[in-house]
Amino acid sequence: MKVKSMMKNNYLTLIGIIIGLSLVLTCAVAAMAPDNQNPETLLSNEPVVTAVKENIQIFTGSPVETIDSITIMETAFGNVYQVTTDDGNIFNVNAESGQIEAALVQRGFGEFNAAKDLSDMETAAHAFAEKYYKNFAEKKMTLVESGIIDHGDAGKEYVFSWNAMSGEVYTLSFVSVSYFPDDNLIEYHGIDRDLLVDTTPEISKEEAQKIGERAFSMGSAAKTTSGLQVIPYGDGQALSWIVNTVEYDKIGIAHGGNVYVDAESGKVLLKDPFN
């Protein structure tokens, strides 16, 4: 299997991140709660293994998944169990709800069998997302990305992402499906979270961009873009301008990066430089 990224961290395009099911998961929350145990101990924890295995079997429709390893991983969206199975599949299982929030599955699902072009792939990906992301219809998910990424020798990747938009603001609820026909491989991410913040910014786009440019000491030649995104912050959420600013020096080296600016206070929440 060619190595693919399990988690991507680009809130503006929603490629990956960060990770639902269309079915009601019935496993007990208590059995899924993280307890900071090491992988060996987790594999011997029968309630955890049983609950994780049942949810994966529901997701894949296969009764034969065998758990090889379980580790606890802390993400921006909460704790998950990262699980590998005997056939090389990888799943992130929400440690509280039991929902599958990410999956890398080495066999195609039926939705993609007849797909031949981008339009067919989009139809198949939509059916897949609607089936496995339990609130897809209720949240009126909006298609925000549809395209093909050519990885050269590694093959092509068909990428589709949807978001529960609040006006022009990206929220934390999103689902993305990538299909790699050469490998018959599917990468899925589905995060489903309630919106906890007001999505009307106090700081204007222009103000946010100036703050972002000052954060990297950019000059007048800087090219700056921005968008509004609800992000995980502390124990809750924050409405943030994600400001991308770049400037090139005399030999063509880029300077700058992404700056997360609190859309209420103007505080810089995070600087993410290019290098």
N, C-alpha and C positions, 0 to 999 in steps of 0.2 A: 504493500500500500504506500502510495506517495504521501508524504507528511503534509497535512493541512493544518491551518491555525484553528485551535478550538475556540479561542475567545479573541475578538477584535475590539478595539477601544476607540471608536470614532462616533461620537454622538450625533454629529451633523448628518452623516450619511447612513448611520445605523447599520453599518456593516458588522455584523456579528454583535457585539456584546453580547452583549452580554445577554438569550437563553429563555410552554404550557401544554397542556393537554386539552382535547375537546371532551374528554370523558371525566366523570366525577371519580376522584381517587378516594378510596375508602380506607386506606391504611391509617392507623392511629397516629396522631401528631406526636404523642409521647414517644412512640417507637422510633420516630425520625429525628428527634432532637439531638443536636451535636453534643458530645460529651468529652471532646478533646482526647479521645483514645487514639492510640497509634494504629497503623494499618493492620497489623497482625491481630490486635485485640478486636478491631472492628469486624474483621472477617469471622471471628468466633462469636460475635454478638448476634445471636439468631434472630431476635426481633428486628434489628436493623437490616440484616441481610434479606430476610423474608419480605419486609416492606419495600426495600429498594428493588428487589427482583420482581415483585408483583407489578410495580409501576412500570418497569422497563418492559416487561412482557406485554402489558397493556399497550404501551407505545408502539412496540415493534410488531405486535400481533403474533409473536413467536413464543411458544411454551418452552423453548430449549435453551434460553440464555443461561449461561453458567458464569457466576461472578468470580473473576480472578483477583481483583484488588479493589479496596475501598479506602479512600482518604478523604479527610475533611479539608475543604478549601474555603477561605474567606474571600468573598467578592464584594464589589461595590453594592451589590443587590442583596447581600446576606450570605449566610453560610450554606454551602452545598456539599453533598457527597459526590466526589468524582469517582466514577465507577468504570472499570474496564472489564470486558467479558472475554470468554475463551476464544471467540472468533474475531477479536481485535476491535470491537466497537467500544466507544467511549461515551459516557453519559454524565451530565451534571444533574443531580437530583436535589431539589430544594429540601433542606434539612428540616423544615417545619411543615410545609404543605405536601411534600412528596411529588410535586409536579416536576416533569422533565423540563429543565430550562436550557439544556444544550445537549445535542447529540451529534455524534460523528459515526455514521452507519455505513458499513462497507458493502451493502447490497441495496439495489434500487427498490423503491416501492412501486406498486402497481400504477400509481398516477402518472409515472414518467415513461411507461413502456412504449406508448405510441407517439411520444413527442418527437418532432423532427426539426423544428426551428424555434426561434425565440418566442414567437407567439404561442406555439404549442407548449413550450416550457413554462411560460407565464401562467397559462391555464392550469397546467399540472401543479405548479408551485402554489397557486392560489387554492386549489382543491386540497393540497397537502396541509397548508397553513390553516385553512378553515377547519379541517378535520382534527388537527392536533393542538391548536390554540383555542382553549375552551371559550373565550369571550370574543372571538374574532368578529362575529356578526353584531353582538351587543355594543361593542366599542367602535363600530363603524371604521374599521382600519383602512387607512389611506395608503395606496401604493406610492412609495417615495423613491424607490430605485428599481430599475429593471435593465439588465444589460448583460454583456458577456465580457469576461476577463480572460485574456489569452495568456496562459502561463508557459508558452513555448513548449518545450519537451514534456512538461508536466501536464499538458492538455488544457482544455477550455473549462471555464467555470461559469455556469449560468446563475446569476445573482438576483434575488428578488427580496425586497424589504418593505414592510408595512409598519405604520405608526398610528397610534391613537392620537391624532392631532387635537390641539386646543387652539383654534384659529390657525395661526402660522407657527405655533410653538410645538416643538417636538416634546412629547411626554415620555415617561419611563416605560410605558406599555408599548412593546414592539415585537415583531416577529420577522425573522429572516430565514430564507431557505436558499441554500446553494446546492446545485446539482453538478456533479462531475461525470459526464457520460463515459469518458474513457475508463474510469475506475468503477463505474456504477456505484458512486459514492454520494451520500447526502449529508450536508452539514446543516443543522437546524439550531436556531436560537429563539427562545420565546420568553419574554419577561412580561408579567401581568401585575401591575401595581396600581392602586388607587391614586388619583391626583390629589395631593395634599396642600398645594400652594396656589396662590393667585397667579394667573399667567399674564397679568397686565404689568409691564415693566415701569418702574419709576425712573430708571436711567435710560436715556435715549440711545439709539444705535450709534449716533455720532459721538456721544459722550463715551460710550463703552469702547469704541474704536480708538479714541484718543488715549484712554486709560491703557488699553492693550499696547499701543505704540510706545507709550512712556515706559511700560514695564520692560520693554526690550531696548529702550533708548534708540528707537528707529528714527531715521531721517526723513526728509521730504520725499525721497524716491520710493518709500515703502508702499507696497500694494497690500491693502487691508480689506478683508471681508468679515462678516459676522452673521450669526443667527442665534435665535433663542431656543434654549433647551432646558427642560427640567432635568436636574441631575441629582443623584444621591449625594447627600451632604450631612456629615455627622450621623445622627440617628434619624434624620428626616430627609427632606428634599429642599432644593433651592432652585429658583428661577435664575438662569445664568445666560449672559451673552457669551457665546464662544467666539472669541475674536482670533482670526488667523491673520498674522501679519508677517510679511517677508520682504527682505531687501537684499540685493546682491552687491558684493564688493567688486573691486576693479578686476579681479580674476574670476569672477562668476560664482563665488561661494555664497550660499544662502545664509542669511542671518535672520533670526526671528523664531516664530513658533505659534502655539496656541495659548491664549490667555483666557481663563474662565473668570468673568467679571460678574459679581452679584448684581442682578438687574434691579434690586431694591435699594442697595446701599452704595454700589460702586466699588465695593471692596474686591480686591483681587483674591479669588479663591484658590487659584492654581495657575502656575506657569509651566508650560510644557514645551521646552525649546526643541528645535530640530536636532541639535546634537549637544 
